[in-house]
Amino acid sequence: MIIVVSDVHLSERTDRQTQKDDAKFLEFLEYISSNQLKEGGELVLLGDIIDLWRRDFIKAMMDSEPVISKLMDMKNKINIHYLAGNHDFHMLNMGSILRDNYPFQVTKELRLVEGGKKFFFIHGYQLEVLANPYCKSISAYEAFSEGLCLSGDETGNAADKLWETYEASKSTFECLKRMPTDVKGALDSMFNPPAQRLVRARSLVDEIAISNARYLYLGMDKDETLIFGHTHEPFSQVENGAINTGSWNKKPCTEYKYVEISGGQVKPQSFL
């Protein structure tokens, strides 16, 4: 059994709705521990689990302590896989630094086999990069994501602080062949949530995901099913070998979505 959840954005803000969503995620972990994963299995945290862009990342992680503690308890009997998303990309580097002392294996992609079928997992920001009309450099986007993880504060001015970094050193964007007229505006745009940022690119992201050409540009095998998130919009079913998990009640998604893989069958679910 594999359970996949993406885009929880723990501690994204300090408002009541965020607190409600975070508490619901803790309830979800308690539930799957006693039900689908009672006898063990795989839990795939598909990125953007903790939001390190809009808060000071240490405070965000401290506020996420109940969930982190529960995951620490679960890892003794459940294989927990953490994939870096754009909003928690720094988790990848923390894992690299701490290595054996880090509680979870953090990667950018994952391959698992369940029920005799093969699955390929990514967060999905990789698809947004491919859909970007200005620069299709993964390394530049990842450097940007890392910068936002480390630039956030309690006033939500991460984009402004990253702009200061950009002004000091433009190496992050040296790959750009067609610079946006308003680079600051481009940074601010990328800082927006998917409901605003991907209003034009989302359909192209989905087109790329379900295209057979994904085998080449994502390095997939032809018999692997692609599981991704990032856009917050779930697929109702597998489409041409790909499915979007949706998000944890983050716009435009209005439910607590996750995916269950059992006997090789992929089933989109909502936690009520």
Residue pairs with C-beta under 8 A, 6 or more apart in sequence:
1 36
1 37
1 41
1 42
1 114
1 260
1 261
1 262
2 41
2 42
2 43
2 44
2 112
2 114
2 119
2 260
2 261
2 262
3 32
3 36
3 37
3 41
3 42
3 43
3 44
3 258
3 259
3 260
3 261
4 44
4 46
4 121
4 227
4 245
4 258
4 259
4 260
4 261
5 25
5 28
5 43
5 44
5 45
5 46
5 49
5 245
5 248
5 257
5 258
5 259
6 45
6 46
6 47
6 48
6 49
6 85
6 123
6 124
6 228
6 229
6 230
6 245
6 246
6 247
6 248
7 46
7 47
7 48
7 85
7 229
7 230
7 232
7 245
7 246
7 247
7 248
7 250
7 253
8 21
8 22
8 25
8 48
8 49
8 50
8 247
8 248
9 18
9 21
9 48
9 49
9 50
9 51
9 87
9 247
9 248
9 250
10 22
10 25
10 49
10 50
10 51
10 60
10 63
10 64
10 67
11 18
11 22
11 50
11 51
11 55
11 59
11 60
11 61
11 63
11 64
12 18
12 51
12 54
12 55
12 60
13 54
13 55
14 63
21 248
21 249
21 250
21 256
22 63
22 64
22 66
22 67
24 248
24 249
24 256
24 271
25 67
25 248
25 256
26 66
26 67
26 70
27 271
28 256
28 258
28 271
29 67
29 70
29 71
29 74
30 70
31 271
32 43
33 70
33 74
33 78
36 260
36 262
37 43
37 74
37 78
40 77
40 78
40 79
41 78
41 79
42 78
42 79
42 81
42 112
42 114
43 74
43 78
43 79
43 80
43 81
44 81
44 83
44 110
44 112
44 121
44 227
45 80
45 81
45 82
45 83
45 104
46 83
46 85
46 121
46 123
46 124
46 227
46 228
46 229
46 245
47 83
47 84
47 85
47 86
47 87
47 88
47 123
47 124
47 125
47 229
47 230
48 85
48 86
48 87
48 88
48 123
48 229
48 230
49 82
49 85
49 88
50 60
50 61
50 64
50 87
50 88
50 91
51 60
51 87
51 88
52 60
52 61
52 87
52 88
52 89
52 90
52 91
52 148
52 149
52 152
53 86
53 87
53 148
53 149
53 152
53 158
53 191
54 152
54 156
54 158
55 63
55 152
55 153
55 154
56 152
56 153
56 154
57 90
57 149
57 150
57 152
59 154
60 152
61 68
71 80
71 103
71 104
72 103
74 80
75 103
75 104
80 104
81 104
81 105
81 107
81 110
81 112
81 121
82 91
82 95
82 104
82 105
82 106
82 107
83 106
83 107
83 108
83 109
83 110
83 121
83 122
83 123
84 91
84 92
84 106
84 107
84 108
84 123
85 123
85 124
85 125
85 229
85 230
86 123
86 125
86 141
86 145
86 148
86 230
87 145
87 148
87 149
88 149
89 142
89 145
89 146
89 149
90 146
90 149
90 150
91 106
92 106
92 107
92 108
93 146
94 102
94 106
95 102
95 104
95 105
95 106
96 106
108 122
108 123
109 120
109 121
109 122
110 120
110 121
110 122
111 118
111 119
111 120
111 121
111 224
112 118
112 119
112 121
113 119
114 261
114 262
114 263
114 264
115 261
115 262
115 263
115 264
115 265
116 264
117 223
117 225
117 264
118 221
118 223
118 224
118 225
119 224
119 225
119 227
119 261
120 218
120 220
120 221
120 224
120 225
120 226
120 227
121 227
121 228
122 218
122 226
122 227
122 228
123 228
123 229
123 230
124 205
124 209
124 228
124 229
124 230
124 231
124 244
125 141
125 145
125 230
126 138
126 218
127 205
127 208
127 209
127 228
127 230
128 141
128 198
128 201
128 205
128 230
128 231
129 135
129 136
129 137
129 138
129 141
130 136
130 205
130 208
130 217
131 201
131 204
131 205
131 208
132 141
132 201
133 178
134 176
134 178
134 179
134 180
134 186
135 141
135 173
135 175
135 176
135 177
135 178
137 175
139 175
140 172
140 173
140 174
140 175
140 176
143 172
144 162
144 172
144 187
144 190
147 162
147 165
147 172
148 158
148 159
148 162
148 191
151 158
151 159
151 161
151 162
151 165
152 158
152 161
153 161
158 191
159 187
159 188
159 190
159 191
162 187
163 184
163 187
166 172
166 173
166 183
166 187
173 179
173 183
180 186
189 197
190 197
193 232
193 250
193 251
194 202
194 230
194 231
194 232
194 233
194 250
194 251
194 252
195 232
195 251
195 252
198 205
198 231
202 231
202 233
205 230
205 231
206 231
206 244
208 214
208 217
209 226
209 228
209 242
209 244
210 239
210 240
210 241
210 242
211 240
212 240
214 220
214 226
214 242
215 221
215 222
218 226
220 226
224 241
225 238
225 241
225 242
225 243
225 266
226 241
226 242
226 243
227 242
227 243
227 245
227 259
227 266
228 242
228 243
228 244
228 245
229 244
229 245
229 246
229 247
230 244
231 244
232 246
232 247
232 250
232 251
232 252
232 253
233 244
233 246
233 247
233 252
233 253
234 244
234 245
234 246
234 247
234 253
234 257
234 268
235 242
235 243
235 244
235 246
235 268
236 268
237 243
237 266
237 268
238 266
243 259
243 266
243 268
245 257
245 258
245 259
245 268
246 253
246 255
246 257
246 258
246 268
247 253
247 257
248 256
248 257
249 255
249 256
255 270
255 271
256 270
256 271
256 272
257 268
257 269
257 270
257 271
258 269
258 270
258 271
259 266
259 267
259 268
259 269
260 266
260 267
260 269
261 267
